[in-house]
Amino acid sequence: MIEPKVLEVIDAHLVMLVSTGKTSLDPDKLSEAETVVLKEAMSAYVDSWLPHMPGRSLEWHAPHFIAKELAVEIMRIALGLESSAGLEWLPPNGDVTKRQMLGYNAFVPDLLLKLPEGRVMLAREGSVCVYVMVNELLGDEAESLADTKVDEIHTILRFWWD
């Protein structure tokens, strides 16, 4: 359950993002389940886009699996990367010889597009975590993705970024 004060800020932030064109995601076109995932993700990762707001949760699991492409957009918003789409490179400390992709720890939202095909459940288990429901287990193929740890349980793959 999202605290009412946090939910009010989330709703206002979403209105601002849509009205200024900083996101292509239109919350009014989402299903009720997708809206819940969006708002819960924004609350769980509130420290990424609004550091002084209470509500952050280091342990959170979305209540629904969603499409991978939607998960990318939701994580861009939840991590405060909506205007960059997670693709811009910034020089840390002004050193342009070393560039860093915008993200959260080792996670960048577009990494979700490299995961096996299937619906995803967003989570936060200390850091970014995603569960992918696949039709078949992929073994070594899933483990070959950089900066991930994989647990296989039936048809669910777990990916975690530190």
C-alpha positions in Angstrom: 0.0 0.0 0.0 1.4 3.4 -1.0 1.3 6.1 1.6 -1.3 8.8 0.6 1.3 11.6 0.6 3.6 9.6 -1.7 0.7 8.7 -4.0 -0.3 12.3 -4.3 3.3 13.2 -5.3 3.4 10.3 -7.8 0.2 11.4 -9.4 1.4 15.0 -9.8 4.8 13.8 -11.1 3.1 11.6 -13.8 0.9 14.5 -14.9 4.0 16.7 -15.2 5.9 14.0 -17.2 3.0 13.5 -19.7 2.2 17.2 -20.1 5.8 18.2 -20.7 6.4 15.2 -23.1 9.2 13.8 -20.9 7.6 10.3 -21.3 5.9 8.5 -24.1 4.0 6.4 -21.5 0.4 7.6 -21.0 -0.9 6.4 -17.7 -4.5 6.9 -18.9 -4.0 4.2 -21.5 -2.8 1.6 -19.0 -4.9 -1.2 -17.6 -5.7 -1.0 -13.9 -3.1 -3.7 -13.2 -0.4 -1.8 -15.2 -1.2 1.4 -13.4 -0.7 -0.3 -10.1 2.7 -1.6 -11.2 3.7 1.8 -12.4 2.7 3.6 -9.2 4.1 0.9 -6.9 7.5 0.9 -8.8 7.6 4.7 -8.5 7.0 4.4 -4.7 9.5 1.6 -4.3 12.2 3.5 -6.1 11.1 7.0 -4.9 14.7 7.6 -3.6 15.9 7.6 -7.2 13.7 10.5 -8.4 12.8 12.3 -5.2 15.4 11.6 -2.6 13.8 13.5 0.3 10.4 11.7 0.0 9.7 8.9 2.4 8.3 5.6 1.0 11.3 3.9 -0.5 11.2 0.1 -0.2 14.3 -2.1 -0.6 12.0 -5.1 -0.7 9.2 -4.9 -3.2 7.6 -7.2 -5.8 5.1 -6.0 -8.4 1.7 -7.7 -8.0 1.4 -8.4 -11.7 3.5 -9.6 -14.7 3.6 -7.1 -17.5 5.0 -6.8 -21.0 8.8 -6.3 -21.2 8.5 -3.1 -23.3 6.2 -1.5 -20.7 8.5 -2.6 -17.9 11.3 -0.6 -19.6 9.2 2.5 -19.7 8.1 2.0 -16.1 11.6 1.6 -14.9 12.8 4.7 -16.7 10.1 6.7 -14.8 10.7 4.9 -11.5 14.4 5.6 -11.6 14.0 9.2 -12.7 15.5 8.6 -16.2 12.4 9.4 -18.2 13.9 12.3 -20.1 17.0 10.3 -21.0 15.3 7.1 -21.9 18.2 5.4 -20.1 20.4 5.9 -23.2 22.4 9.1 -22.6 26.0 8.9 -21.5 27.3 11.3 -18.9 30.9 12.0 -18.0 31.4 11.4 -14.3 33.4 14.1 -12.5 33.9 15.9 -15.8 36.2 13.2 -17.2 35.0 12.7 -20.8 37.4 9.8 -21.3 35.3 7.7 -18.9 31.6 7.6 -19.6 28.8 6.1 -17.6 25.4 5.1 -18.8 22.5 6.5 -16.7 20.9 3.9 -14.6 20.7 2.5 -11.1 23.8 0.6 -9.9 24.6 -1.7 -12.8 21.0 -1.6 -14.1 19.9 0.4 -17.1 16.2 0.0 -18.2 17.0 -1.0 -21.7 18.8 -4.1 -20.4 15.3 -5.6 -20.0 15.0 -5.8 -23.7 17.9 -8.3 -23.8 16.2 -10.7 -21.4 14.5 -13.8 -22.8 11.1 -13.4 -24.3 8.3 -13.4 -21.7 6.3 -11.3 -19.4 8.2 -9.7 -16.5 7.5 -8.9 -12.8 9.4 -5.9 -11.6 10.9 -6.1 -8.1 13.4 -4.5 -5.7 15.5 -6.9 -3.6 18.0 -4.5 -2.2 18.7 -3.5 -5.8 16.8 -3.9 -9.1 15.4 -7.3 -9.6 13.2 -8.7 -12.4 11.4 -12.0 -12.8 10.8 -13.3 -16.3 8.1 -15.8 -17.0 9.3 -17.8 -20.0 7.8 -20.7 -22.0 10.9 -22.8 -21.7 14.1 -22.7 -19.5 17.1 -21.3 -21.4 19.9 -22.4 -19.1 23.3 -21.0 -20.1 21.8 -18.4 -22.5 20.2 -16.6 -19.6 23.3 -16.7 -17.5 25.4 -15.2 -20.2 23.8 -11.8 -19.8 26.3 -9.4 -18.2 25.9 -8.2 -14.6 23.1 -10.6 -13.8 22.5 -13.5 -11.5 19.9 -16.0 -12.5 17.8 -18.4 -10.5 15.6 -20.9 -12.3 12.4 -21.9 -10.7 10.0 -23.8 -13.1 9.4 -21.3 -15.9 10.5 -18.2 -13.9 14.0 -16.7 -14.4 15.3 -14.2 -11.8 17.6 -11.4 -12.8 19.2 -9.1 -10.2 21.6 -6.2 -10.7 24.0 -4.9 -8.1 
